[in-house]
């Protein structure tokens, strides 16, 4: 093309789009973008361009320094009088407010509204201005700026505030790129999000529910049970109030209700901590958690950058039928769900403590139950050098088995001394009881080791008791061999050692010592090994526990191997269990998973996988199961069928079982059901549901379950019904223009986006993505600007048969600009009346104008409401 382009600045995308469409017949999508960009007011959000087609550069910027001009040759516009000189320095930035993404010293800082003031030297190159409050929110050190005589809210030119600053405004991507001396940034690590960006969110309330109903019958005896767990929350003025309650139903005993964990919470940004008041749990990682009514103030590692810094064990097991799984922690049920036969893994639970074991009950369809104990310790004791963590708790002990409510207190402190050594200590106090702990964590060449010693003292009517508990943890990853070795915990306690919870029970119950069977020692070992490519991996684990009074010992050992052959996956494991009476049970488990069809070739296969498994025990029990499953992503439907054969070792009884299950994820929540029957006259049926209800000033919005500690993005996009909230396939904008996404990360940048491909009407989204930084538990209001007025393409004809010049303006009778002409005499408009008259101008002379009348069909007459209406062969006279 015959044009001069400076080395520092390439063609503006808008002017370039005009030329490319006239010369090369560019796609009309670019034409549409051009119309919209030039018809927006300065305060409007500019829609992103269709980026980087055919290597096109994205460097259309207005910079804070002088740029060389670009010259356009009017031959390429057929010598029309259209004036494109305003694009000679890129896309013009006129005075006004712009909602843009800010990049500070190459760090994404999120969305901000930036004001541009008139530039007396160049009206098309407005200058940005900031208030002190805005600069602080950007993470700039106000103390390094000369602010004498400046009010906090006044908007002052950036060059006046920071003479060394340089900036660029990328109109196409709506990005403001700011560079300042590094010394003027607040002291933050590269991956740290300044607390000035943390968003409290809006005032709102929510209720989340999990419910299940389970019916079974065996030999004509029916059993019914149900459970509903409710989590409620109120966010008000930065405070977050939370409450938990549940209802249990059993046919034999009726319905019982319980409420617990009513508390208020607020984060304390300067301390990187959380303050909680109410019915809560202590939060130490090396003392056992205990319930209290009082106050806790604890470090929140989520506020730290990733470079300075949670762990949640996956619950794994094998179900022999459509089984009910109940997960409890510290005596509180935190999850109840149903799983189909075969191996299962669960990680979607919300623990109430990071240092309390998980108690898992597997209830089979025929009523048999098994228990699993999953140790849970939410973090190690090695800390980054200089990092300090603490916990404080004080209040009344709230244990269910304690008749008294003694005052309790707990405090802990951890400190990363250097790369090799971390220290930790703590103390607990209760009337007639105290304990102290001291420990070290070492980073050694052969792995991480922590060692601690706890001393307890209990004064009771039958005398004083002093005891000690020694704990050791070790883990290592051997890189050359890809071996992970972990002694999850080894602990030995003397006979007179008491935890605070045990001491409270002992002091309140004189018969407790007769029932007491406290832990003497426990060791857990886990080893996993990844082999060479194609050879799979194996794991082994062992757990041994011994108790003081009874002397009973519990032992379990596991060894497993998994690999794949082509697309077929298989695994084998052997397990040995010793119960309290030292009775041995050995088990062999084999599994095979075979894919059915290929979704890359078959867009919707009925079933995706065939899974088979075989289990045999030394007691003679045998179990063979097969299941297949599939899903429909568009409908949010998952389904499966299963068959099972079981032979009991103790009586040789053989039982065949068949079952089916389905779950449905919708914009209003998730629902599930299962059925099974066997040859032993046993039947099982279950239904379940979960979801959330969010109340806000715009109304009530239904959606997925809301975890009170996880941030929520409340999206508003008026007229965008059916658009999908990215990150949650089932979340859709409702008829009121709202949806929410409940899986944001606190104190981190989160991209909140919507996919307009499923919108149910013709609506323009001014933007489809934005960034937010929520605080823990915050409900963030995320509005997306929309225009749901009608859009129309007109294909015009001039009397002389010529095309309307590219770039001609389209106005209504009030001279409001509604669009710009594209190639081949086509114009795009949005927001015109159902009927009227439009004028097209490419000059001031009457011979350089034409007008036409139009009458649009109603939207109900348009078969596809999501399409832009196209009106062809209109005479423009």
Secondary structure as GFF3:
##gff-version 3
##sequence-region A 1 877
A	DSSP	alpha_helix	13	24	.	.	.	ID=ss1
A	DSSP	alpha_helix	28	39	.	.	.	ID=ss2
A	DSSP	three_ten_helix	53	55	.	.	.	ID=ss3
A	DSSP	beta_strand	61	63	.	.	.	ID=ss4
A	DSSP	three_ten_helix	74	77	.	.	.	ID=ss5
A	DSSP	three_ten_helix	85	87	.	.	.	ID=ss6
A	DSSP	beta_strand	96	104	.	.	.	ID=ss7
A	DSSP	beta_strand	107	117	.	.	.	ID=ss8
A	DSSP	beta_strand	127	130	.	.	.	ID=ss9
A	DSSP	alpha_helix	132	137	.	.	.	ID=ss10
A	DSSP	three_ten_helix	142	144	.	.	.	ID=ss11
A	DSSP	beta_strand	156	157	.	.	.	ID=ss12
A	DSSP	alpha_helix	158	161	.	.	.	ID=ss13
A	DSSP	beta_strand	166	170	.	.	.	ID=ss14
A	DSSP	beta_strand	175	179	.	.	.	ID=ss15
A	DSSP	three_ten_helix	182	184	.	.	.	ID=ss16
A	DSSP	three_ten_helix	195	197	.	.	.	ID=ss17
A	DSSP	beta_strand	199	201	.	.	.	ID=ss18
A	DSSP	beta_strand	204	218	.	.	.	ID=ss19
A	DSSP	beta_strand	221	236	.	.	.	ID=ss20
A	DSSP	beta_strand	239	250	.	.	.	ID=ss21
A	DSSP	beta_strand	254	268	.	.	.	ID=ss22
A	DSSP	three_ten_helix	269	271	.	.	.	ID=ss23
A	DSSP	beta_strand	273	281	.	.	.	ID=ss24
A	DSSP	beta_strand	291	299	.	.	.	ID=ss25
A	DSSP	three_ten_helix	301	303	.	.	.	ID=ss26
A	DSSP	beta_strand	315	319	.	.	.	ID=ss27
A	DSSP	beta_strand	323	329	.	.	.	ID=ss28
A	DSSP	beta_strand	332	339	.	.	.	ID=ss29
A	DSSP	beta_strand	342	346	.	.	.	ID=ss30
A	DSSP	beta_strand	358	363	.	.	.	ID=ss31
A	DSSP	beta_strand	369	374	.	.	.	ID=ss32
A	DSSP	beta_strand	388	397	.	.	.	ID=ss33
A	DSSP	beta_strand	407	416	.	.	.	ID=ss34
A	DSSP	beta_strand	421	430	.	.	.	ID=ss35
A	DSSP	beta_strand	433	444	.	.	.	ID=ss36
A	DSSP	beta_strand	447	460	.	.	.	ID=ss37
A	DSSP	beta_strand	463	478	.	.	.	ID=ss38
A	DSSP	three_ten_helix	479	481	.	.	.	ID=ss39
A	DSSP	beta_strand	483	493	.	.	.	ID=ss40
A	DSSP	alpha_helix	500	508	.	.	.	ID=ss41
A	DSSP	alpha_helix	512	515	.	.	.	ID=ss42
A	DSSP	beta_strand	519	530	.	.	.	ID=ss43
A	DSSP	beta_strand	537	547	.	.	.	ID=ss44
A	DSSP	beta_strand	553	565	.	.	.	ID=ss45
A	DSSP	beta_strand	568	578	.	.	.	ID=ss46
A	DSSP	beta_strand	584	595	.	.	.	ID=ss47
A	DSSP	beta_strand	609	617	.	.	.	ID=ss48
A	DSSP	beta_strand	622	632	.	.	.	ID=ss49
A	DSSP	beta_strand	637	647	.	.	.	ID=ss50
A	DSSP	beta_strand	654	666	.	.	.	ID=ss51
A	DSSP	beta_strand	669	678	.	.	.	ID=ss52
A	DSSP	beta_strand	682	696	.	.	.	ID=ss53
A	DSSP	beta_strand	699	703	.	.	.	ID=ss54
A	DSSP	beta_strand	712	716	.	.	.	ID=ss55
A	DSSP	beta_strand	724	725	.	.	.	ID=ss56
A	DSSP	beta_strand	738	741	.	.	.	ID=ss57
A	DSSP	beta_strand	750	755	.	.	.	ID=ss58
A	DSSP	three_ten_helix	756	758	.	.	.	ID=ss59
A	DSSP	beta_strand	764	765	.	.	.	ID=ss60
A	DSSP	beta_strand	769	772	.	.	.	ID=ss61
A	DSSP	beta_strand	774	783	.	.	.	ID=ss62
A	DSSP	beta_strand	786	787	.	.	.	ID=ss63
A	DSSP	beta_strand	791	797	.	.	.	ID=ss64
A	DSSP	beta_strand	809	811	.	.	.	ID=ss65
A	DSSP	beta_strand	817	820	.	.	.	ID=ss66
A	DSSP	three_ten_helix	823	825	.	.	.	ID=ss67
A	DSSP	beta_strand	826	830	.	.	.	ID=ss68
A	DSSP	beta_strand	835	841	.	.	.	ID=ss69
A	DSSP	three_ten_helix	846	848	.	.	.	ID=ss70
A	DSSP	beta_strand	849	855	.	.	.	ID=ss71
A	DSSP	three_ten_helix	859	861	.	.	.	ID=ss72
A	DSSP	beta_strand	869	875	.	.	.	ID=ss73
###
